Amino acid sequence: MYGEAKKLHLIEEILKIENDAVLDEVNSVINKSKLHPVDRKSFKEFSGIWSVEEADEMKRIIEESFEQINPDDWK
């Protein structure tokens, strides 16, 4: 579920709650989320944080790990 569909699902579930203590807890979680909003990061912010050596090592690991096909996995 993504974005709006997830929100609608949560609203539907909250509407089913009949226990005041559970509703208070849900309300508490919502209020806490307002205190610490999540900043959306741009992918550009991560650009250049690795050294050339670190980037080369990651590329090597990816190539070694994802370029291998095990025929037995398809059985």
N, C-alpha and C positions, 0 to 999 in steps of 0.2 A: 504494500500500500504506500502511496506517495502523497505528500502534501495535503491537498484538500480532502481526498478520500480518507486519509488517516484521521484528520480532524473530525470529519463526520462520523466515523466509526467511534471515536472517543466520546463524542457528544451523545451518541445513541447509548453507549455503555453507561455514561454518567446519569442519563435519564432513568435508567433501570435501578439505580442505587436507592435503597430505602433506609439505609442505616445512617443516622446523623453523624456518627463518629467517622464513618468512611467519607462522607461528604465534606466534613471539616478537614480531613487529611488531604483530600483532593484540592480543596481550596487553599490549603497551606502550600502544597506543591506549586500550584499556579502562582501564588503570591511570591514564593521564593524565586521562581523563574523570572519574575519581573525585576528582581533585585540584581540579577546577574545575567543580563541579556547576552546571548551568544552572537559574537561578531562574525559575520560572513567574511571569509578570507578569499582574496583573489589568488588564483593560481600564480600570478606574477610575483606575489610576496615570497614564494618559495624558490623562485628562480635564483640560481647562483649561490645557494647556501652550502652546497657541497663543493669540496675541492675537486680538481680534475681527477685526482687519484681516487677519491671516493665515488665519483660518478662512473669512472671506468670500472671500478670493482663491482658496483651495482649492475652495470650493463653486462659484465661477464657472468655474474651470478644469474641474472635473468636469462641470458642466452643459454647457459648450461642447464638451467632448471626447466625452462619452457620449450626448449627445442628438442627435448627427448620424448619419444613416443614409445610407450610400452604396449605392444600388441595384446598382451594378456588383459589389459584394462578394458578392452572392448568385448570381452567374452561374457 
